[in-house]
Amino acid sequence: MELWDVYDINRIKTKRIWVRGEQPRPDDWHLVIHVCIFNSSGEMLIQQRQPFKEGWPNMWDLTVGGSAIAGDTSQIAAQRELYEEIGLQLDLQQIRPHLTINFENGFDDIYLIEENVQLHKLTLQYEEVQNVKWASKQEILTMIKNGEFIPYYESLIQLLFDSRKQRGSIRL
């Protein structure tokens, strides 16, 4: 059973807990994170979900993602998901997310990290991940069009690649 902290509309933790799978109240939100790892060649590390994974089986996805469990900060959740899904240990305690996207029942913090990860050194979580690889922006967009990648907005993929080396919305 996975437990999530419940947040209010202003992203302030309430003292309530949400059990994954239960129907939330209309004014309940929870925290989700995504981490996108880029290499120095400008490619993103992507993962292929297991065929038996609920939700988007066999599809390719961003590096890692998941819900923050009760007690997690955004950074701790990001670190935990990186380690659980691909066996990568990074200290994100002093890192803020590049983006936060609001969705129907929560907040999605997106971290953009540059790290030249050696794929053969990763330990993939059997329950979640069947494969990883490096992919260019164009490869990901083509995979989305071909129905191989989770159907994120193409503009989001563009934004992730555009924002990976800087913060803010103005090109410097």
N, C-alpha and C positions, 0 to 999 in steps of 0.2 A: 504494500500500500504506500503510495507516494503522497506526501503532505506538502502543501504549498502555503506560504504566507499570503494572507489576503491584504491587498492594498486598497486605498480609497482613490478617488479620481485624481488627487494631487500627488499620488505615488507615496503616500505616507502609510506605513504598515499599521493595520488595525491589530487588534489582539486576537483575531480569528484565524482559523486554519481552514483551508480548502482541501478536501480529499479528491485526488485526481479521479476523474470519471463521474463525479457528482455534478449536478446542475448548479452553477453559481447563481447568486442573487444578481439582479440587474446592476447593482452598484459595486460588484466585486471585481477586482482585477488581480492578475498575478504577473510575475516576472519571468520572462523567457530571455535567453541569450543566444547569440550566434557569434562564432569566431571565424573569421576568414583569414587564413594564413596565405601570404604572398611570398614568392621567392624574389631574388634580386633580378630575375629576368622578367618580372611582371606577371607571372602566372599564379593562379590561385590553386591551392591544394583542395581538391574536391573528393568527396566520399560517395561510394555507392551503397545504398541501403540493402539490407538483407532481403531475400525474396519472401521471407516469412514475417517481416516486420510490419506491424499494423501501420497504415498510413504511408502511402507512396512506396510500396515494395519495389525493389530492384531499381528504383530511380536514383540518379545522381543528385547530389545536394552540395551545399556549401561545406566548408571544412568540418565544423561541428555545430551542434545546436541542441537546446533542450531547456526544460523548465528549471528555475531555481527552486530548490527544496527549502522547506521551512528552516529558517535560521541563516540561509545563504545571503551574502551580499551578491551583487552582480558580478564582481570580480571573482569571488570564490566559486560561484556557479560556472563561470567561464573556465576557470582553471580545472575544476572537477570534470566538466564535460570534455575538455581537451584530453585529460588523462584517461578518463573512462573509455572514450570512443576510439582514440588513436594512440594512447600511451605516451603522449607528449606532455612533458612537465615544463611549464613556463610560469614565472612569477608575474601575475597581472595586478598585484595589490595596489600599485601606484598608477595604474592605467585607467583612464576613463574610456567609455565606449565612444566610438566616432559618431555613431548615430543611435537614436532611439526612435523606433517606429511604434506608434500606437495601433493596436488592433482591437477587435471587438471586446475581448476580455482581458486585456493586459497591455504590457509594455515589453517591447523586444529591443534589448540592448545589443548593438552590433559592434564588435571589436574587429579592427583591421590591423593585423600584425605582419611585419616583414621578418621572415625567418627562413633561412635556407635549410629546410628539413630534408634529411635523407630518408626516403620512403622505406627502404629496407630495414631501417631501425625502428619503425613504428610497430606497435602492438595493437592490432585491430580487435575491437570488442566483438566477439562472435555474435552476440545477441542483436547488434546494431549494424555493423559495418562489414561488407564483404570485400571491398576493394577501395584503394585510393590512387589518385594520380594528379599530376600537375596539368592544368588546362589554361589556355589563353581566354581572354574575354570573348573572342570570336568563336572559339570552340564551344564555350558554354552557351552562347546565344544560339548556335547551330543545334546543340543538344536540346535546348528548350524547344526550338521549332520542330525538331524530330520526335518530341515526346519522350526523350530519354532523361531529362533533367526536370526536377520539380518546377512547375510553371510560374516562377517568379516573374514579375514585370521586367521586361528587358531594360527599362530605364533604371531599375534598382541595380541590376548587374553593372550597368554603365557607371552608376554612381559609386558603387563599391570600388571599381577599378580606378575611377577618377579621384576618389578621396583617400586612397590607401597611403599616400605619403604626406598628407596635410590634414589639418582640421579646418572646419568652417566651410562656407559655401562660395568663397571667392578664390579664383585661381590666382595664386601669387607667382 
